[in-house]
Amino acid sequence: MANGADVDTALSAASAAFPEWAATPALGRARVMFRFKELIDQHRQEITGLITAEHGKVLSDADGSLQRGLEVVEFACGIPHLLKGEFSSDIGRGVDCHSVREPLGVCVGISPFNFPAMVPMWMFPLAIACGNTFVMKPSEKTPSCAVRLAELLQEAGLPPGVFNVIHGDKEAVDALLTDQRVAAVSFVGSTPVAESIYRQAAERGIRAQSLGGAKNHMVVLPDADMEQAADALIGAAYGSAGERCMAISVAVAVGDAGDGLRDALLPRIAAIKVRPGDQPDADMGPLITREHLEKVASYIQAGKDEGADLVVDGRDLEHSSWQGGFFLGPTLFDHATPDMSIYRDEIFGPVLTMLRAANLGDALGIVNGHEYANGAAVFTRSGKAARDFATRVDAGMVGVNIPIPVPMAFYSFGGHKRSIFGDSNVQGAEGVRFYTRTKTITSRWPEGLPGQGGSLDMPTLGD
């Protein structure tokens, strides 16, 4: 667990490495990314094993999350093209203007426990490809993956000090956020911490990508294919034991869709195999800690006490072969209302809550009334309804017959409202803009041009 001295060591290394790395041609930085991609492919099974060993998610889910991170590395391999500026000739007589994108300096990443590879890889590949140096602070609950990625970066040819990993909790984070050498911070985690980090960054005048909590909704219209919708909900609600910022934790059934959707869900829930994540037949692994298990279980009790219909209670899970583990079965509530804690709060566990709505307008009112607005989805056969939903819904990422609308790496990832603080999403071209600043150069070469004489007027160049 890093203290202030450890943080200083990492920041000193990053600061010392920055000038030379920033001066490295973009093509040279891209070649490191190409080699890094090859090494991840070679060590894929090892990395997914680390993810499962420390988080608990099943191996196939760990591999999918690694693939999503790898796609950002692939995007970063094109950094010479992505860093191109603009040029205008003859904006005035003998005057040209061009812009360039330059790195910021030392950047910091603070990532959550649930995606030990993917979320850090949303951050550091673009940052270092843009010419910055980086200090990564992974979750203390899943620390090993970041270290292994650092080793692979070193093997790929990244110079010492360009990418650094420290471990720790609030003490390490506070030291990073208050150090004057830090030019930008990227964070993914809970909304209270995201807001605090953004406020601290804003007070210091540095850049911040600060992504917070979520309560993602899936609206199911009566004309939807209920079997398809149920299949989608099972994976979106219970994959990774619900410990995803893009998990669908709320299903809003419109009109008479509710009973059919519920009936389709029940056999699928019963078929989910809850096992240790490294078992080949596992569908869903354990939660991250005993404390989190108890927290999620307390929400299940609260939902029951508040009057929601507890259709499936994950606390009834029998797992005598691994007693003592942090296992909780998939849970389903129906007929919940927006005033209930199981609807308002981000539970971050395998708990799916169903609400009923009379029509699409009422469903949109439910979705848009929530303080979180990370992602939302609609299942329907109607192109008009889908277009109406996508236009009117207040969410940063929208799926149409796709339950978890996580964009590819060449599009940005981020929500609305209290799911994000700051004006910059992660990955994609927006990530490149975040990790660089623009410099605009206006130039004239006066040889052979007549003198214009001194003037105190505001200069104009259009003539």
Secondary structure, 3 states (H helix, E strand, C coil): CCCHHHHHHHHHHHHHHHHHHHHCCHHHHHHHHHHHHHHHHHCHHHHHHHHHHHHCCCHHHHHHHHHHHHHHHHHHCCHHHHCCCCEEEEEECCEEEEEEEEECCEEEEECCCCCCCHHHHHHHHHHHHCCCEEEEECCCCCCHHHHHHHHHHHHCCCCCCCEEECCCCHHHHHHHHHCCCEEEEEEECCHHHHHHHHHHHHHHCCEEEEECCCCEEEEECCCCCHHHHHHHHHHHHHHHHHCCCCCEEEEEEECCHHHHHHHHHHHHHHHCCECCCCCCCCCECCCCCHHHHHHHHHHHHHHHHHCCEEEECHHHCCCHHHCCCCCCCCEEEECCCCCCHHHHCCCCCCEEEEEEECCHHHHHHHHHCCCEECEEEEECCCHHHHHHHHHHCCCCEEEECCCCCCCCCCCCECCEECCEECCCCECHHHHHHHCEEEEEEEEECCCCCCCCCCCCCCCCCCC
